[in-house]
């Protein structure tokens, strides 16, 4: 199954809300993350220490990831790219080395 790195960023729409409402929505977004992790679509989540940005590791098809990130709009935007593991990278490098001989 494909893994994806989702770099997320809180949008101005979230920051323009009154503090109490922003806090309420932020906590509800955390519940969405927990649900995605429970469902196995999200494997990891983190926020950068500077706040307002972070990452999620997704696992699934393009449409599963697309469905997952749509739930976070309009308060969070994502840049999502596929990633490969160290083992997958090693396989490719060894294959290229063998073909170069």
N, C-alpha and C positions, 0 to 999 in steps of 0.2 A: 504494500500500500504506500502511496506517495506521501511524503512529509512536506510540510509547508512552513516557512517562516513568515509570520504575519507581524510586521512592524505597525503598531497602532499609535494613534495620536488623538488626544481629545480635541474636539473642534471648538471653534469660537461660539457655536450655538450652545454648548454646555457651559462655557465660561461666562456667557452673557446672562445667565440665569441668576436670580437671587441665591445667596449662599445656602439657605435652607433647602431650596428646591434642587440646587446642584448636588448637594450632599445626598439627598434622597435618590436622585437619578443615578449618581455614582454607585451607591450601594445596590441599586437594582441591576446595574450593569455587572457588578461583581457576582450577583446571583446568576446572571446569564453565563458568565464564565464557568461558575461551578457546575451548572447544568451541562454545558458543552464538555467539561472534563468528565462528568459522570457518564455522559453518552459515548465517550471515547473519541469524539471529534477533536477536542483540544487535549493536548498531552502535557502542556506546560504553559504557564503565564507568569509574567514578571513586569514590574514597573521600574523604570529608570529612577535613580535617586533624585534627579532634577524634577520629577513629577510631571504628569500630563502626557507622558509617552512611555512606551514599553514594547513588549513582544508577546506573541502567542505562538506556540508550536501546534500546528494542526496535523491531522492524519486523515486522509480520505481522498475521494475523487474531487475533481475541480468543482462539480456541482455541490457536493457536500460542504466544501469550504466556502463557496460562494453563498450558500444558504446560511451558513454560520455567521459570516461577517455582515450580511445584510441586517441581521437582528440588532446590530450595534449602532446603526445609523439612526438619526443624524448626529449623534453625539460623539461618535468615534469613527475615525477614518483609518483605513488599512492600506498598506502596501504589502502584497502577498507574493512570495516567490517560492518555487519548489526548491527543496534541498535534498542532498544525498548524504549518506552516512560515510564514515571513515572507511568501512569495509567496501562500500560501493566505489568510492574514490580509488582505493587500492586496486580493485579489479580492473578499472579502466586504465590506470597507469601501467599495470603489469601487461595488459593486452597491447597497449600502444608500444611498450618496450619490446615485446615479442615480435610485433609486426615490423618494427624498425630493423630487426636483425636480418 
